[in-house]
């Protein structure tokens, strides 16, 4: 019974956390449901839970040492939440979830456990939608870049084409590269997946970083490939094909290819690590 009592503060913290952030999570669930850019948000909490679960053996062997420093950090995190709530700053209110969880673990379980679970908890950042003003500032340059490169590739295969901003002009039609085709959506989703791969893998820190950032060129290259294929089909079969079935299917196919590419990069880095360990 005395052993059970040490879990009472953890249970109280979980209940208070759920009460405090109930409406915040409801708002994020609505965003995940209506905003295709963050539909992967549904998976992020489960991935975090799995990452923490994989550490259960290490955590069980680590002595629980509650820390008053963690309490100070928790109070500071709650003050941060209150201030952002008064200012109605939605992104920072949601971001405070990470601070409250990490400082709560620090306070209740100690610094050693906090260090183990800090990265899995910080992974929750991928479930938080960015403010529209930030998203648009990133998406627009990506649209221009993707359009420019796609047009250059199309010219290489002898198809007359030119661009104006994010507009692709073909001989028989005009295509607009909208936000959904900027590549930012796939980039955010792939970064979330590559981060999960990196955290789960047994790679060194350097290789984990390489695996994580490999999502950036993969997303950009495959999005340019998608735009190029779409433009070619539009040239030969008309603009409607670029707005219907092909558009939807190409997005799914490109994402599957990106996922497989991440998997093989992870496998390659793992095999390289094993070989280097054998050489030692």
Secondary structure, DSSP 8 states (H G I E B T S, - for coil): -HHHHTTHHHHHHHHHHHHHHHHHHHHHHHHHHH-GGGTTHHHHHHHHHHHHHTTHHHHHTS-----HHHHHHHHHHHHHHHHHHHTT-HHHHHHHHHHHHHHHHHHHH-HHHHHHHHHHHHGGGGGS---HHHHHHHHHHHHHHHHHHHHHHHHHTT--EEEETTEEEESS-EEE--GGGSSHHHHHHHHHHHHHHHHHS---HHHHHHHHHHHHHHHHHHHHHHHHHHHHHHHHH-THHHHTHHHHHHHHHHHHHHHHHHHHHHHHHHHHHHHHHHH-
